Amino acid sequence: MKRIIAQARKELTQISRDRMTVALALVLPLVLLVLYGKAISFSVTGVAVVVQDFDGSPRSRQYIETIASSLTFRIIPLPSEMTAEDALKSETARVAVIIPADFSRDLSRGRPAEAQWLIDATDTNTANILRGNAASITRAFLQQNGLSGNTDSSIKADMRLWFNPGRETDKYIGPGVIAVVLGLFPPLLAALAMSRETEQKTILQVYVSSISAGEYIFGKALAFFVIAIAEWALVVSSGMVLFGLSLAGDPTPFLVGTILYLFCNVAFGTMAGAIIPNQASAIQVVAMFSFMMSFLMSGFLFPLTNIPAGIRWIAGIVPARYFIDITRDAFLRGGSWVGVWQAEIGLAVLGCLFLLLAWRKMRKMQVEL
């Protein structure tokens, strides 16, 4: 343990003397946070829907079939232990439709019938689209039943926007930007430090010393994890002010998820630096995976369901894909562990895998020497 701490202290001392590295660690994240946070807009479609049919009549089933026939919605079965509200909180679905027991009777008697739509407004653009599509589906159902011309015999689609009822774009963009920014700089710094030692041949000093591959890797990871914590504190505090964010529920899943996410990113950077022998290549790899993939394959720009199934699996190895779920739950949904426990496990597994690959590479190189 003393060797690990000594290695971490040595890394922190070297970094503190390099003004460019300090600026890369603390200044550029804020610049990126502001630029991407205020310059990005979204247009997305496609969600999962659960239905609670308390009427159980042919008319209510026909209304459900009309919803299912839409390309926008995909009806999924509601778990028996869940209510419609629980499905939204746990992210099982993005929309819940509740059909009351007197739905068919009111239509038959010429009274306005009501159907309640609960829409997850975490993504403001998607919420607006869903709201319009829900109204269109209701009109289509009325036309199919010859009720569109009778204003007294109609369905009132009572729509309620959850989690972000004001549809504030900043509250949707902010958590995603925090995840993307923290997904770039910690692994970049770790990869540069690792590849620099190989490029400048100073890694030979490690090979001939008594420090093991595991101690060396853990010491490197510990140093950059400390820096990542400082970046996180700076980015999150600034993001909460910039985007008007506040924690919506129990902060424990967010704090645990943060530790796992930063560990995962530092482990990836350590792995990339151990495998790639020069800094230029390491920068390109980290930029491609940690930055571009965090943008395109994480659910930041658009829901993952919009990505073709053939390449959607790539999102499973993108750490930001999990942390974005955690941050949006922490700042908007407040669903606590029930909605994010799978994301926490995904980050832990990825982080251990990256660190294991880095250790195996270092151990192999030491043996070969």
N, C-alpha and C positions, 0 to 999 in steps of 0.2 A: 504493500500500500504506500509506503514511503517513496518508492521509486515512481509510482504513478503520480503522486502529488508533486514530486520533484519535476517530472516531465511536464505536468500541467503548468507549474510555476514558471518553468523556463519558456514555454510557449507564450504565456501571458506577458512575460517581460519583453520578449522579442516583439510582440505585437504592439505593446504600448510605446515602443521606441520608433515604430513605423507609422508616420502620420497618414500616409496613403491608406494603409490597412485600417486604421481607426476611422478614417473618413468613409471607407467602403463599408465598414460595419455599422456605423451609426448615422451618417448623413444621407447616403444614397437610399436607404430604406424609406426615409421620410419623403424624399423627392418622388420616389416611385409611388408611394402611397397617395400623394396629392394628385400626380399626373393621371394615373390610371383610375383613381377613385372618382375623378370629376370629368373624365373624357370618354367614359364608356356608357353606351346605352344598349338595351337588350330588346329582342323580340322573339319570344319562345312560345311553343304550343306543345300539347300532349301531356296528359296526366292520368293517374289511376283514380278510379271512383269506387266508393262503397255505397251501397244502398240499404236503407232500413225501410222495408215495406210493411207498415202496420195495417194496411188495408187488405192486401192479399187478393184483390179482385182482378178480373180480366182487364179492366181499365188500367189499374195500377201496373199490372205486368206489361201491358202495351206501352205505357209511358216509359217503363224501364227499357223495353226493347228499342224504343225510339232513341233513348240515350246511348244504348250500346251500338246502334247503327251509325253513330257519328264517328268520324275519323279522329276527332279531337279527344274523345273519352274512351277509356278502356275499363270496363267494369270488372272488379275483382271481388271474390267472395269476402264477406265480412267475418272475421274469426268469431266463433261463438262466444268467447269470453270478453269480447270488445263491444263497446258502443260506437256509434259514428264519431262521437267526439274523441274517443280513445284512439281511433284510427288516424285522426289528424295529428294528435299529439305525438304518436309514435312514428309518424311519417310512413305508416302503412299505405295511406292514400293522401292525395292532395285535395280531393273534393268528397264531400259526403252529402248524399241526397236522402232526405227523410220524408216519406209519404205518410200522411196521417190516416187514421182508421176510417174517417168519413170521406175520403177522397172521391170514390166512385159514387157514393150516395149524393154528394153535393152536386156533382156533374149531372146526374140523372134528374135531379130536382131543379136544375137551372140555376143553382147557386154558384158563386165563385168558389172554386176549390183551391186549396193551398198546397204547395210543395216547397219544403225548405231546402235550400242549397247552402251548405257550409263550405266556403272556399278558403284554402290556405293562401293568404295574401303575402307570404314571405317574399315571393317574386311578384313585384307589382305589375309588370307587363303581362305575365301569365295570368294573374288574377283578373285583369281587365278583359283579356281575351276570353277567359272562361265565363266571365259574367255575360258577355255578349253571346257566346255560343249557347249558354243555358237558356237565354231568352229565345234564341232562334229555334232550339229544340222544342221548347214549349209551344211556340207558334206552329211548328210542323206537326206536332201531336194534335193540336186543335183542328188544323186543316184536315188531317186524316180522319178525324171523327166528326167533321161537318159542324164544328163549333166556332170556327173563326169569325163567322159573320154575326154571331150573337154576343154582344158585349157583356150580357149578364151571365152567360154560361162560359166562363173562361177560367184559366188556371192562373193564380197569382204565385209566381215564383219568388218566394221570400228569400233573398240572398243576403248572407252575412259573411263579411270578410274577417277572417281570423288572423291573429298574430301581428298584422300590420294593417289595421282597418283604414288608416289614412293613406295607404298606398304610397308611402314615402320611399322614393328610389334609393336615397342614401342608406336607408336602413337595410336594404337588400344588397347593395354594392359593398358597403363597408365591411361586413364580416368576410366576404369573399376576397377583398383586396388585402385584408390583414393576413389571410392564409397564403395568398400568392406571394406577398412580399417576404414573409417569413420562410417560404419555401424556396427562395432563391439565394439569399445572402449567407445563411449558416452553412449550407453545403458547399457554396462557392469558396468561402474562406477555408474550410477544412480541406477541400480538394486542392487548392493552391498550395497550402502548407505541406501537404503530403507529396505532391508532384514536384515541388520546389526542391525538396531534399533529394529526390531521385535525379532530377535534372542537374543539380549542382554537386552531385556525388557525396554530399554530406551524410547520406543514408549509410555509407560504409562505416561510419563511426558507430552507428547503431548495431550493425551486423557484428562488429568485433567487440562490442561491450557485453556486459552480463545481463542487460535488460532483455526480457523475453519478448516475443512478438505480441503476445497478449497485453503485457504491460505497456508496450510502446503504443499500441492501438488505443487502449483505454486511456492512456495519458493524453494523447492527441484529442480524442473524442471529449474528454472531460474539459479540456481547455476551451474548445470551441462551443461546448454546451454552455459554459459560463457566459461566453460572449453572446450566444443565442438568447439566453435569458435576459441579458441587458437589452438586446434588440427587441425582444418581445415586450418588455415593460415600456420601452419608448414608443413602439408602434401601436400597441393597444391603447395606451393612455392618450396618445395623439389622435388615434382613430375614433375613440369614444367622443372626443371633443369635436373633431372635424365632421363626423357623421351623425352626431347626436345619439350615440348608442348607450344603452344601459343594460345591465344583466337582468334577464326576465325571470329567473328562478334560481334554483340551487347552483352555486358557482362551482361545486366540486367536480362535476364532469368536465367542465371547461378547463379547470386547473390541471386535472389529471391528463386530459387530452392534450393540453399545451406541452406538458413534460414529454409525453410520448411522441408528439409531433416534432418537437425540437430534437429529441434524441434520434428520431427516424431520419431527419434531414442531415444531422451531423454525421450519422452512421453512413448515409449514402455518399456524402462528400468524402469521408474517409476512405470508403471503398473505391470511389472513382479515382482519388489521388493515389491509392496504392496500386491500382491496375494501370493507370495511364502515366507514362514516364515524363511528360513535359507539360508545362503550365498552359500553353496555348490550347492544346487538345483537351485538357481538363476543363478549361473555361467553356469550350464549345459543347462538351458533353453535358456539363451541369446546366448550361443555358438551355440546351435542347430539352433535357428531361425535366429539370426542376421548374423551368420558367414556361416553356412552350406547352408542355403537358399539363402544367397547372392551369394554364389558360383554357386549353381546348378539351381536356379529358377529365375535368374535375367537377363539372357542374357549375362552374363559375359563370360562364357565358350563357349556357343553355342547359336544360335538364339532360341528364345522361340518357334518358329514354329517347331523345332525339338523335343520338349517335347510332349509326348502323350496327346491328348486332354482331357483324363480323369483326369489328374492331373495338367493340365496347369493352371487351375483356381487359384491354390495356389500362382502363381506368382503375382496375383492381390493384395495380402496382404503382399508382400515383398517390403519394401521401396526402397531397392537398385535397384529393377527392374525399378523404375521410374527415380532415380537419374543417373543411368548409361546412359539412353537416354539423359538426360540433359547435362551431362558432355561430351559425345561424340558429341553432337550437338555443344556445346560451343567451343570445341577444334578442331573439324574436319569439321563439316558441315557448321556451321554458319547460320543455318536456322532461328534463332531467335524464336519468340513466335509461329509462325505458325507450327513449328515441335514439340514443347514441352509443349504447354499449357495444354494438357490432363494429362501429367505427373505431372505438378505443382498442378493441382486440386487433383490428386490421393494422393499426399503426404499430402496436407492440410487435406483431409478427413480422412486419416489414422491417422495422428497426433492427430486430435480432438477426434477420436474414442478411441485411446489408453489413452489419458488424461482423458476422460470421464469415462472409466472403472476404472482407478486408483482412481479417485475421489469417485465413487460409492462404491468401496471397502473400502476406508478409512472412508467414512461417515457411512457406515453400521457398521464398527467395533466400531466407536465412540458411535453410538446409542446403540449397544449391551452392551458396557461397562456401 
